[in-house]
Amino acid sequence: MAKEHWTWRCDRTIPSDTGAGRAVLDELLRQLQACHWVEHDVFDVHLATEEALVNAIKHGNRFAPDRRVRIRCRLSDELIRIEITDEGEGFDPSKLPDPTNPDRLESPGGRGVMLMKAFMSRVEYNATGNSVVLEKRCGRDACLPRNNDPAD
């Protein structure tokens, strides 16, 4: 894979508070729109990133005010890479119950990770399970060029 030319980067550490996570997410979404990502890709990134942030704050850090969440983002015209790390004990995502199993359809849990995997190009956890990398490659025909003015 060719080396990406990152047009935007962020590295934020926030408290275990969903409001603080929302502020970083809003900034990320503005940057995607500034790079002319199409709406369905922006939606996918929004949903997956929000899910990962809530998981880090709620399940990883258990809303503990002394614990932090680190969010690192890298954005190019064609790729977004988001790494979210909490200070919790971690978990093994392979041990999550299958949320599509008919016996689990009414049970909570597991759907968020499934949705992240469905909407992103890559979802990868570290060995501890307290850090996740989300990547989304803008669809080949879906990305609009930065300068698409027919007068140019």
Secondary structure, DSSP 8 states (H G I E B T S, - for coil): ------SEEEEEEEES-HHHHHHHHHHHHHHHHHTT--HHHHHHHHHHHHHHHHIIIIIISTT-TT-EEEEEEEE-SSEEEEEEE-SS----GGGS--TTSGGGTTS-SSHHHHHHHHHSSEEEE-SSSSEEEEEEE--TTT---S---TT-
